[in-house]
Amino acid sequence: MEDKENKCIHEGLITESLGNGMFRVRLDNEDLILGYISGKIRRSLIRILPGDRVKVEVSHYDPTKGRIIYRLRNKDKDSKD
């Protein structure tokens, strides 16, 4: 599929929850974008809350919006190494 080549994947932090499955996401490069939940996450009933780390697929054509494709696992601060 050609449209996969036009998207780049970033990691970011959910800062604000908006209505209708939309979120304000601060990317690791400090850009603030509007993210919406992908259909696969919506079907799997995965809950995304402010403070969660996510992977976002951003198009080169509109870098202000992105599709949340994965919620990263939170690493415990008190984990035993």
Phi, psi and omega in degrees: 000133184285328184290342176294329181289338183269009181240143175239148186256128178237161172252149181201181183240132176288122180256331184209141177259123178254178182285161170064036178073024180248146184221152171268125185239129173260113181286166180295337177270018175072010173282144178252119183233169175259121182247143176236152185285136176287161182297327180294319178292321179297317179293325181280357180056040177279126182273132177241127183236159174302136184103347178281147173265137184224162169258133184236135177262118185244134179277149176288337183284324179225089184284005179266351180231151179208162181252123179283117185250347183200137173259121182283149178287140177280129178275133179292138178289330182260033182286147180269127180263000000 
